[in-house]
Amino acid sequence: MRTVLQRVRYARVSVDGEVVGEIDSGYLALVGVNRDDTDEDVAFTVKKIAQLRLFPNEYGKFDRSVTDTGGAVLVVSQFTLLGDPRKGNRPSFHRAADPQKGEKLVEAVVRGLEERSIEVQTGRFGAMMDVELLNDGPVTLIIDSPSERNV
């Protein structure tokens, strides 16, 4: 599982001009599911999103998590994070999970965050989405779960 995590002042996702998910301060989490991902990868990803300290304390140091700040997370599925552009001009997506598995594991990430009392909004799985955000910092990290690091 590969996640691009961006600290945002706001983020929203729209499908066909309709806003389907929107948050104020927190994280935009673009989540790509690998065909080899398991529940262990979901748990790792949820823990990292919930506990990473990417918000500043009173001294400007990264010392507060999204949980500490009461921020929200906008989770958007993005299989293209698993694209491999090394050969040719069209990326290969052979490492990406099939849609059924991808949707199941993205939903598991959402449930895991909600179980930690984090407000979660989502995009619409499989839809063409417009994502709008104001990156705060900018602060952007890539989180690779254990199975992704073994590739």
N, C-alpha and C positions, 0 to 999 in steps of 0.2 A: 504494500500500500504506500503510495506516495501522496503527500499532502503539501500543497503550497499554502502557507499560513501568512496572512497579511494583517497587520494591525491597522484598523480602519477607524475613521471618525464616523463614517456611515457606509453602508453597502446595501444595494438592492438588486434583485434579479427579476427580469420581466420575460414573459412569454407572449408573443403576439400583441405587444403593447400593454399587457396587463401585469401589474406588479404582483408576483406570487410569493416573494419573501423580501423582508426589509428589516435592517437593524440600525441602531445608532452605534455608539462606541463599542468596539469589541474586535472580533476577528472575522475575516472572510477566509473560509477553509475550502480550497479547491481540492477535491479528493479523487484520486485515481486508484482503481482496484486492479491488482495484479491477479492473473489466473491462479497463482499459487497461494494467495492470501487465505488466512484462517482466522478464527476467533481471536487467536493470540495477537495477530496484527491489528485487529480492531481494538482490542484492549490497550495495546501499546499506543496507538494513535489517539484514542480518547484520553488516556492519561497525559500524554504530551500536550495536547490542545488545552486541557483543563489546568495543567500545572506549570507550563512554561511561564517564566516571569519576564514578560516583554513590555510591561507597563511601568513607567517611572515612579519612584518614590519621591518624597519631598526634596531630595538632593539630585534628582534627575537620573538616578541609576535604575537599570532594569531590576525591579525587586518585587513586582506585583503581578499576579496572574489575572486572567479574565475572571476567575472565580473570586479573587480578592476585590476586584473593582466592580463586580456586579454587571460586567459587560455581557454581551450576547455573541452568538456565533451564527454566521450565515454559512451553511454547508451546501456546496454546489458540486455535484458529480462531474468529473472531467476525465474521461478515459484517455484523452490525448496526452495526459501527463506520462503515460506509459509508452508513448511513441518513441521509436528508435530511428533517428534520422541519419545514422552513420553510412548507410549504403544508398546511393541514388538520391533522387530529389523528392521522393514520396516516402514519408515515414512508414515504417512497419509497426503494426499494432499487435503483433503476435503475443506479446506479454500481457496484454489487457484481458481482464476477465470477460466472459460472455455477459450479455446484458442482465440475465436473471441473477447471476451471482453478484455482479456489480451492484445492482439495485439492493439486493439483500444486505450486502456488507455496508453500503453507504447508509442504509436505514439503521443498521446496528450501531454505526458511529453516532448517528443522531440520537438514538435511544440511550446510548452510553453517556452522552453529554447531558441529556435531560435527567438521567438518574443522578447526576452530580449537581442537580438544581441549576443548570445553566440554561438560559433562554436560548432556544434554537429556532431558526427559520431555515427554509430550504428552497432550492430551486425545484425544477420539475424534471425528474429523471428521464433521459432520452430526448428531451425537447431541445430545440434551438433556443438558446437563452441569450438575452442581453444582460450583461453584468456591469453595474455602475458602482464605483467606490471612490472614496477619498482616502488614500493611503496615508496613515499617520506616521510620520517619521522621515522617510519611509522605513518601515520595519517589515521585512519579508524573510521568512525562513522556509527551507524545504525539509520536511520530516519524512524520512524513509523508515518504514517499519522493518522488523527483523528479516522477513522474507525478501523484501526489496533490496536490502543490503547484501543478500547472498546471491544476487543475480550476476 
